[in-house]
């Protein structure tokens, strides 16, 4: 490989801020923070709002909007008369 043209590909620790779940994978992401792992290595730290450990789609806690007690149907009937401007 040519020197100086490829991004720095290294181990990075990603942390889910909603539940504290951590995982280490290789990435080229640039970060300003580092974290010391249990095995003594110090790696760059990337903080995430949500991961597969906390996202409702992956955890199985996702709710369908049609099963929220008729809220969708109530919305449709309320705004059915108004129509969408510009549409015929």
N, C-alpha and C positions, 0 to 999 in steps of 0.2 A: 504494500500500500504506500501511496505517496504521503510524506509527512506534511502536516499543516492543513490538509483539506478535509479531514474527517472530524466529526464532532467527538467529544470525549465520551466514550461508551463505558460506563462503569456501574458497579452496584449502587443502588439508591434505595433508601427505606421510605416507603409510603405509609402514612398514618391517617386513619379515618378519624376525623375530629369528633364525630358523633358518638363513637363507642370505643375509641382507643385501639382498634384493631391495627396491627402492623404487619407489613410484609416487605420482603426485600426482593428486588428484581433488578435486572440490568436496564439502564435507560441513559438517554443523552440529555435529560432535563437539567436545566441549570437552577441551582438553589443557592441560598445564602446561609442556610442553617445546616448543622450537622448533628448527628446523634451517635452515641456510643452504644453499640449492641451488646448483648449478653456475652458474646464470645470475645469481646474486647476490641473489635474493629470499630473504627469511626468512619461513618458513611454519610453522604449528603442526605438531608431530610426533606421530603415533599409532603406537605399537609393537604389533605383532600376533604371536601365537605361530605362526600358519600362514596362508598365502595360497594362491591357486591355483598359485603357483610351487613350493610345497613340499608340498602336500597329496597323499597317494598316489592319491586318486581322479582328480585332474587330471593328475598326472604319468605315470600309467600303471603305477605300481609297486604298485598295490593287489593284495593277495592274497585269493583266495577262501578262506573258512574250510573249505570242503569239500575243498580241495586241499592241506591242511596235513599230509599223511601219515596220515590216518585219525584224527586227534585228536578230531574231532567224533563220529565213530562210537564211538570208545573211551569218550568221555564219556557218550554215550547208553546204551551197554550197561552201564556202571558204575552209572548212576543210574536205570536203567529199573525195577529192583526196588523202589527207594525210593518212587517215585511222588511226586506233589505233594500236600502236606497241604491238606485242604479241598476237593479235587477228587474226583469219583467217576466 
